[in-house]
Structure formats: structure tokens, C-alpha cells
Amino acid sequence: MKKSLIIYLFLSLSMFAFSKKAPISTSCLQTEMRVNPKGLDCITPRLSWEISSEARDVQQLCYHVLVSSSLDKLNKDEGDLWDSGLVTSNQSVYIPYGGQALASRMKCYWKVKVKTNQGTTSWSEPSNWEMGLMHPTDWQALWIGRSFPADKLVGKTSVPARYVRKSFYLKTKKVQKATLYVSGLGFYEAFLNSQKLGDQVLAPTPTDYSKSVKYNTFDVTGNLSGDENVIGVVLGNGRYSTMRMPGVRHFGLPCLLAQLEVVYEDGDRDLIATDTSWKITADGPILANSEFDGEAYDARKEMPGWNTSGFDDQNWLQAELVTAPGGRMEAQLNRNIKIMDTVKPIALNELGNGAYVLDMGQNMVGWLRMRVKGERGDHVKLRFAELLQKDGTLYTANLRSADCTDTYIMKGTPPETWEPTFTYHGFRYVELTGFREKPSLADFEGQVIYDEMELTGKWVTSDTLLNRIYQNSYWGIRSNYRGMPTDCPQRDERMGWLGDRAVGSQGESYMFNNHLLYAKWLDDIEQAQKESGAVPDVAPNYWDVCTDNMTWPGAYLIIANMLYEQFGDLAPIVKHYDSMKKWMYYMKDKYMVDHIMTKDNFGDWCMPPESPELIHSKDPSRITEAAVLGTTFYYYLSGLMSRFARLAGHAQDADGFQQEALAVKDAFNTKYFHADAGYYGNNTVTANILSLRFGMVPEQYQQAVFANIVEKTMKDFNGHVSTGLVGIQQLMRGLSDYGRSDLAYQIATNRTYPSWGYMVDKGATTIWELWNGDTADPAMNSANHVMLLGDLIVWNYGYLAGINNTPGSVGFKHITLKPYPVKGLGSVKASFRSVHGEIKSDWRKEQGHFLWNITVPCNTSAKVYVPVTDAKMDRKEQRLLEKEGAKFVGVENGYAVFDFPSGSYSLKTRYAE
């Protein structure tokens, strides 16, 4: 076996993929990764690994896993918890742990070696995982908190942060291990002897706290002192307290559950858990905090040493026991939010009267870290906005009722440095007031926050506009990862709207490893489901919007399918199958008439209206009928449910959904298909593209329907997009599938309204909520949404770069590499880190040739479609590829098709546009 062959280990838990890298290599495994994860409450972890080698045609034949209760036993090859033995299988992801039952707090060490067609590896470097508190009885801590006179819970609410502390002494013994389990709602920051625990912000992840509450786990062995110790926790409001919008749920005042477990080397134990002996105050520097309104901080009220020993807390009050949130305590498997990037401002403009506007140069999400000088009691105010008015002042109409303002009151010991703790803002511009002298750009830094996840994709082309749109998409997507995928980050909404993230989630999965985030969100969706079976349009259901669409809640099934297709993870489908089935039956029973789904409330949301000031079109010829949307989606989702039923072991259900789909298809075509003219409904692009892409069009009419899509696009919309949120999910791929990649490319690179390029030319650095976001009513013109991306990013990676699962394969176990070169585009360079390893597609056109570098990961294979001229391939070129290990399959629609084993290859064929 070549020395270059390396095994990386990562761990998957229940429906979530936690990963950990074996320290055998200096490179970093770009899958959802956690090094030696702690605090897991899954009884059956799934083990995965990635094989990396410079050799070609590396395929796993067998594996052998050892799991041990100690590193010493593992090093001696003693799998006392589980010894899988030699298993004949090429599966390297989601291997279910099959050993002894796992108990709370247990630490498990594991390694693997594999036999490949090129030899057997040595054992991988060991990794480990640690179990959390798996049973309710493991918790001895009690929920604590307290109300304070400063709490304002009516009107524009205002609740100051709570500061909680506990002083304690340990036994005079050597500590073997100390672990803190903590959940502070809505947000917390935890300290032990003044040291902040972890690098997360805005933790824990948001949930419906009446259904589930997440806790985090920290190894604090190295933080303990031999003398007095102090746990300190700051509590912010988050989504638990002081929600801004009318009708949005309020769960209660900030509260804390924390449990420190200390194990001594002699086996003795100590437990420090939240109870009424803990001290609490609201008289600290964070005067108010809200995700929507911002944070007010009075540095004069700072309490030096409050989270260390020797602090005088006589004026603090005793904590009180409070009503538990009600949700089940669960280990948080998705990662927390973190400062993931920084942005330097590019300009500072003076408005007069001591006001300045800071330009970050990029619409971003996070906060501003600043350095400021002044006198004690000076008030510095920061107001945030995405846009400017013509006179250079902030444009805030699109923020609605959100204040989006931070206030810092100085203590008078310059220079002072500050950034907020329990808020965030969507902004490009910041109005600065209260400065005694003009600040400098060097005094400010934007800190970008979103869920910690690996960047798995890279994509760049020879077209600078496409690249700019891609970058805008990148900023918009990560701007809206908040422990749930939100619609927007700036106004008084910021909700997990299901419709915004259906097909878009697949495009995102090429760019980011969003596996854990979306798996968690499916839990939120099921927890939001009503007893009737109805699925709301928003999850978690902080805002109870339930309008019984097929399109919005349909994201529930579409995202479960995405997790299976993109990551190979079947567990979400199995876990949520009953819930999804219940919803489908509910919609059928309540709204289906003669196999037509009559209900859809939102329509093709935000399609380009006929007048620039409108949000929604009033022109009947542009509006796709609700029953057309509802029925096409019901048909498509029935097909998914038939697939899910077979995968989950419900064969009878599978047949039922399949038969139902056929009946719906017949009824739909009878009622809405105009066979003589080749179109559906009122001949909108959305009605036709959904019917075509979902497989509802009889084969003999498919070209006629597609011709209407092209004619409508070219004649009525001058080669521009005419769809909204729903239709755009299928448009780009549909055009390419039927031979018009050139038109898809035109739509992608248009600069005139409506287009993504129009947004760029109007100064956008993210994606707008509306195609006409610069002219429509301010009530809904967010400058940072992603819903109108539709399938653009899927098309970028899957069509222009050509990286796809082969039909019937999931998790890119078998890959199809099939680029769609378009006239005018000279090159595409893309890479994508799949669960099996990195896939690369890097092509360019050069002097009558198509030059293409590809990489197929170990333990996978690929069907490679090489573009050729005149539907044939030069025999010499074919022999060269076969010499490299490829197997010629044939010529198909302008491509020479080969089967390639794993490895990296450079291909060169004659090609003329």
C-alpha cells in the first residue's frame, strides 16, 4: 500500500453528521467535523471515514472497526466496546455502532483499518467521542432565574442581561476530569474563573423551547483552581424573551440550567448544580439586548472580577427556581454560531452635526467591534442599515419596527474597545454619533457571524458577472444561517420560512457543509407540526403562520431528500417519515377535489410585477393559478413519499403514494393541459416548467411545452426571468435539460431588470428579496434574501461545472461529471468536498480544444461525459484516456462517455463551439 494512502475519521450521530479528524495528516477533512466531540446523547453513533490517496483506482473492499473504553486498550487493539471484525463492504460512511450499550458520560475511543483493491492500510490514528447526559435523571441541576424591576415586558420590551455566579471549593485531591453541561436561555456566555468557555456566540441553538432545549458541553478540567472557583454566566434574551413582533411567542425571562461534574483520580466526585444558592443580578453593564433592537451597554456599570474569586456579591440576590421551559433536554448536535470572518470598512463619511456613516463595503451580518475615546458618561450610538438614501443618510424603512441600534456609554478610560454580546445586525452602513472627534477607519472592524460549518465548495469562471453573483450568493447564504435558515437578517422578522429554502438548500450544500443545520431544522419543522397534521410556513414556530400551502411546507420533504442525495444520510427520512405522511394525508383530505389540490396561498411569490413600484403582480396573465402550483407540488411530493416509503420499509405506503400520483397526473392533465397549444394553465413559465420538470407532461408533448417556455421567456420577457420563488427553483436546470443552456446562461448573465446582474449593477453585494428591490414598497425590499436564487447554485455546480450524483447513487458514491459548456463562457473551475472526498472539475476552452482536469475521490467512481465535436471522438484521444484507466462507454448527445475509477486526470479533446 502506498504511504500516501490516509484514513480520516468522522462520527455521525443519529441523523446528524459529527466529524473528527485523525491527526495523521496536516490537511483538514472538509466534512461536518468536530474534533473529539463531547456531550452526545445518541445511543447509536454512526462511524465514517474518508480514504485519501494519490493513487488511482482505490476502492474499499473490507473494513475493521475497533471501539474501546480507554486509549490504552485501543492502542493494544482491544475493542472491548465493539470489535466489528473484518466486514466485507465498500461502505465508508454511516456505519452504525454495534457494540455494548452506551451510557451517560462514557468516553469511547475508536479507529479503523480498511482493505482496498490495492492493499490493506494500517490502523488509523485514534479518535474519540464522549457521551452526554442521556437520561432526565442525570440532571440534578434546577432551572434558575429571577425577575427584576428593570424588566419592561409591554410595548417595546426591554430586559437587561442577567449575571449569575457560583463560588465553590473542591476537595484537596487531584482532579481527573471536570465537565460543565449548560443551557442558558435565550443566550448565554459561560466563564470559569474568568475564562470564557468556548468560542461560540449566541448559544445555544434556537428551538421551540416548549418542545426541546439544547445544552452544550465543555471540558473544564484545565480551568479549575486549587483554591476558590467561580462559575459565571451571562444570560441574554435571544428568541426566549422579548420578541419584537406582535403575535410572536414569548417564552419567559432569561433562565439558566448548569451542572458541573468533577471526578477525582481516586474516583470520588463533586457536583455543582444550579439551585437557589447561586447569586444573580441584572445591575450589570448590558442594560438591554434584543436581536431586533440591538444592545445597550453602560461600561460604567462593569463589575471587574465578577466571575472570579474574591468578588463581593453581597448586593446580588439569591437566584430563584423558575418554571422549566418545558422542552426535552437534548445535547446540541448542530454547531453553534461563531465569528467566522472579519470585514474592514472602506469609507467614513461625515454627515454634519457630529454624525458619520461608516461603509463596510459589503452587506454583512454580525456586529461592529470598535475602539473609542471619550469622557465618562459619553453616549456613543451605532445605527445599522443595509442601504443609504440619496443624501447619504441611512435608509431604514425596510427595517420596519426594528431599531437596529447599539448604544455604548463610556467609562472614561480611553481607549475603550467594545462589541455587543447578545445581538446581531444585517448591515453595510453604520451611522455613528456621540464621538468627540472624527474616528478613523482603523477604529472599526466588522465581525461576521453564522453557524460554524466548513466551506465545502469553490467555484469560479471566466465570466466576472457570474463570479460576482456567486459571491453575492455566498454572502447572502451565510448571512442567514442562525441555528436555523432565516429569511432575512435585518428587519423585525428573521424567521425560518420554509419556502425560502427548498431547492436552494441543495445549492447551499455544494458551498457549505449544511448537513447538521438542516437536519436540526427538520426537527424544528416536525415539532411545529399541528395535531391535525398541518405544517406551518415558519419553523421554529415563533410566529404561528400556517396557511396550508403545498409549496412552502413541501420544503420539509425536499430538504429531507436533499440530505439523502447530497450527504447520503437516510436517517432524516426514516425519522420524519410518519410526520411527513401525516401532512400529506392532511392536505389531501382537506383540500383535494377530484385529485386536484385546490389550495396554495402564496402563489409564485415575488415574481416580477408589471410595474416597478409593485411587490406582487396584479396582471392575471403573469399569475400562476393556485391549483396548478398545489397540484404539481402534490404530484412531485407524492413521488418523493413513494421513494421515502420504500427506503423506510413501508412498501404498502409506497404503492399507495405511487397510485395516488398517477391519478393526480391524469386529473391535472385533463383539467389544465391544453394539448393543442402545448401549455398548462394560462401558459406562465412557472406552470409549464413545474409540469415539465416534475414529469407530468406526456412524452409526446414535452418539446411543445418546452417551446412555450422558451417563447414566453424570449417574446414576453425579452430573455429575462419571469418567475418568482416557486418557478425559479426549476428554471435553470429545466432549460439546460432540454437543450437551451445558452438561454439559461443569458438569464444568469443579464444585467437589465429583472436579473441577478441588475442587482449587482445597482450595487448589491447580496441577493435581494425582490427582483425590483430598488423600486418596490419599502415594506418588503430586504437587500439580503436568498429565496430568488432558486436552482442557480445547483446549476452552477451541477451543470456548468458538471458535478452530480449519478442517478440512483447518493452521497456522490458514484459521480456523474458532465459539464454543459456554453458559448461565451471560456472556463469553469469548481471543487466540492463530498462525504467521500473532494471532487474537482476544472475545464477551459483553448485553441479548438476542451481541456479538463478532474478528480474522483477514493472509494468512488465516475461516469465522465467529455464534450466532443460532431458527436464523435478521435480514436487517438480515446486510446489515451483508456490508457489512463478509463473505460469507453459510447457517444451520447455530443459527449464521449467514459467510466473512470478514482484518481486525478487531465483530459484533452478537440472541441469547437
C-alpha positions, 0 to 999 in steps of 0.5 A, a space after each residue: 500500500 502506498 504511504 500516501 494512502 490516509 484514513 480520516 475519521 468522522 462520527 455521525 450521530 443519529 441523523 446528524 453528521 459529527 466529524 473528527 479528524 485523525 491527526 495523521 495528516 496536516 490537511 483538514 477533512 472538509 466534512 461536518 467535523 468536530 474534533 473529539 466531540 463531547 456531550 452526545 446523547 445518541 445511543 447509536 453513533 454512526 462511524 465514517 471515514 474518508 480514504 485519501 490517496 494519490 493513487 488511482 483506482 482505490 476502492 474499499 473492499 473490507 473494513 475493521 472497526 475497533 471501539 474501546 473504553 480507554 486509549 490504552 486498550 485501543 492502542 493494544 487493539 482491544 475493542 472491548 466496546 465493539 470489535 466489528 471484525 473484518 466486514 466485507 463492504 465498500 461502505 465508508 460512511 454511516 456505519 452504525 455502532 454495534 457494540 455494548 450499550 452506551 451510557 451517560 458520560 462514557 468516553 469511547 475511543 475508536 479507529 479503523 483499518 480498511 482493505 482496498 483493491 490495492 492493499 490493506 492500510 494500517 490502523 488509523 490514528 485514534 479518535 474519540 467521542 464522549 457521551 452526554 447526559 442521556 437520561 432526565 435523571 442525570 440532571 440534578 441541576 434546577 432551572 434558575 432565574 429571577 425577575 427584576 424591576 428593570 424588566 419592561 415586558 409591554 410595548 417595546 420590551 426591554 430586559 437587561 442581561 442577567 449575571 449569575 455566579 457560583 463560588 465553590 471549593 473542591 476537595 484537596 485531591 487531584 482532579 481527573 476530569 471536570 465537565 460543565 453541561 449548560 443551557 442558558 436561555 435565550 443566550 448565554 456566555 459561560 466563564 470559569 474563573 474568568 475564562 470564557 468557555 468556548 468560542 461560540 456566540 449566541 448559544 445555544 441553538 434556537 428551538 421551540 423551547 416548549 418542545 426541546 432545549 439544547 445544552 452544550 458541553 465543555 471540558 473544564 478540567 484545565 480551568 479549575 483552581 486549587 483554591 476558590 472557583 467561580 462559575 459565571 454566566 451571562 444570560 441574554 434574551 435571544 428568541 426566549 424573551 422579548 420578541 419584537 413582533 406582535 403575535 410572536 411567542 414569548 417564552 419567559 425571562 432569561 433562565 439558566 440550567 448548569 451542572 458541573 461534574 468533577 471526578 477525582 483520580 481516586 474516583 470520588 466526585 463533586 457536583 455543582 448544580 444550579 439551585 437557589 444558592 447561586 447569586 444573580 443580578 441584572 445591575 450589570 453593564 448590558 442594560 438591554 439586548 434584543 436581536 431586533 433592537 440591538 444592545 445597550 451597554 453602560 461600561 460604567 456599570 462593569 463589575 471587574 472580577 465578577 466571575 472570579 474569586 474574591 468578588 463581593 456579591 453581597 448586593 446580588 440576590 439569591 437566584 430563584 427556581 423558575 418554571 422549566 421551559 418545558 422542552 426535552 433536554 437534548 445535547 446540541 448536535 448542530 454547531 453553534 454560531 461563531 465569528 467566522 470572518 472579519 470585514 474592514 470598512 472602506 469609507 467614513 463619511 461625515 454627515 454634519 452635526 457630529 454624525 458619520 456613516 461608516 461603509 463596510 463595503 459589503 452587506 454583512 451580518 454580525 456586529 461592529 467591534 470598535 475602539 473609542 475615546 471619550 469622557 465618562 458618561 459619553 453616549 456613543 450610538 451605532 445605527 445599522 442599515 443595509 442601504 443609504 438614501 440619496 443624501 447619504 443618510 441611512 435608509 431604514 424603512 425596510 427595517 420596519 419596527 426594528 431599531 437596529 441600534 447599539 448604544 455604548 456609554 463610556 467609562 472614561 478610560 480611553 481607549 475603550 474597545 467594545 462589541 455587543 454580546 447578545 445581538 446581531 445586525 444585517 448591515 453595510 452602513 453604520 451611522 455613528 454619533 456621540 464621538 468627540 472627534 472624527 474616528 478613523 477607519 482603523 477604529 472599526 472592524 466588522 465581525 461576521 457571524 453564522 453557524 460554524 460549518 466548513 466551506 465545502 465548495 469553490 467555484 469560479 469562471 471566466 465570466 466576472 458577472 457570474 463570479 460576482 453573483 456567486 459571491 453575492 450568493 455566498 454572502 447572502 447564504 451565510 448571512 442567514 444561517 442562525 441555528 436555523 435558515 432565516 429569511 432575512 437578517 435585518 428587519 423585525 422578522 428573521 424567521 425560518 420560512 420554509 419556502 425560502 429554502 427548498 431547492 436552494 438548500 441543495 445549492 447551499 450544500 455544494 458551498 457549505 457543509 449544511 448537513 447538521 443545520 438542516 437536519 436540526 431544522 427538520 426537527 424544528 419543522 416536525 415539532 411545529 407540526 399541528 395535531 391535525 397534521 398541518 405544517 406551518 410556513 415558519 419553523 421554529 414556530 415563533 410566529 404561528 403562520 400556517 396557511 396550508 400551502 403545498 409549496 412552502 411546507 413541501 420544503 420539509 420533504 425536499 430538504 429531507 431528500 436533499 440530505 439523502 442525495 447530497 450527504 447520503 444520510 437516510 436517517 432524516 427520512 426514516 425519522 420524519 417519515 410518519 410526520 411527513 405522511 401525516 401532512 400529506 394525508 392532511 392536505 389531501 383530505 382537506 383540500 383535494 377535489 377530484 385529485 386536484 389540490 385546490 389550495 396554495 396561498 402564496 402563489 409564485 411569490 415575488 415574481 416580477 410585477 408589471 410595474 416597478 413600484 409593485 411587490 406582487 403582480 396584479 396582471 392575471 396573465 403573469 399569475 400562476 393559478 393556485 391549483 396548478 402550483 398545489 397540484 404539481 407540488 402534490 404530484 412531485 411530493 407524492 413521488 418523493 413519499 413513494 421513494 421515502 416509503 420504500 427506503 423506510 420499509 413501508 412498501 404498502 405506503 409506497 404503492 399507495 403514494 405511487 397510485 395516488 400520483 398517477 391519478 393526480 397526473 391524469 386529473 391535472 392533465 385533463 383539467 389544465 393541459 391544453 394539448 393543442 397549444 402545448 401549455 398548462 394553465 394560462 401558459 406562465 413559465 412557472 406552470 409549464 416548467 413545474 409540469 415539465 420538470 416534475 414529469 407530468 407532461 406526456 412524452 409526446 408533448 414535452 418539446 411543445 411545452 418546452 417551446 412555450 417556455 422558451 417563447 414566453 421567456 424570449 417574446 414576453 420577457 425579452 430573455 429575462 426571468 419571469 418567475 418568482 420563488 416557486 418557478 425559479 427553483 426549476 428554471 435553470 436546470 429545466 432549460 439546460 435539460 432540454 437543450 437551451 443552456 445558452 438561454 439559461 446562461 443569458 438569464 444568469 448573465 443579464 444585467 437589465 431588470 429583472 436579473 441577478 446582474 441588475 442587482 449587482 449593477 445597482 450595487 448589491 453585494 447580496 441577493 435581494 428579496 425582490 427582483 425590483 428591490 430598488 423600486 418596490 414598497 419599502 415594506 418588503 425590499 430586504 437587500 439580503 434574501 436568498 429565496 430568488 436564487 432558486 436552482 442557480 447554485 445547483 446549476 452552477 455546480 451541477 451543470 456548468 461545472 458538471 458535478 452530480 450524483 449519478 442517478 440512483 447513487 447518493 452521497 456522490 458514491 458514484 459521480 456523474 461529471 458532465 459539464 454543459 459548456 456554453 458559448 461565451 463562457 471560456 472556463 469553469 473551475 469548481 471543487 466540492 468536498 463530498 462525504 467521500 472526498 473532494 471532487 474537482 472539475 476544472 475545464 477551459 476552452 483553448 485553441 479548438 480544444 476542451 481541456 479538463 482536469 478532474 478528480 474522483 475521490 477514493 472509494 468512488 467512481 465516475 461516469 465522465 461525459 467529455 464534450 466532443 465535436 460532431 458527436 464523435 471522438 478521435 480514436 487517438 484521444 480515446 486510446 489515451 484516456 483508456 490508457 489512463 484507466 478509463 473505460 469507453 462507454 459510447 457517444 451520447 448527445 455530443 459527449 464521449 462517455 467514459 467510466 473512470 475509477 478514482 484518481 486525478 486526470 487531465 483530459 484533452 479533446 478537440 472541441 469547437 463551439 
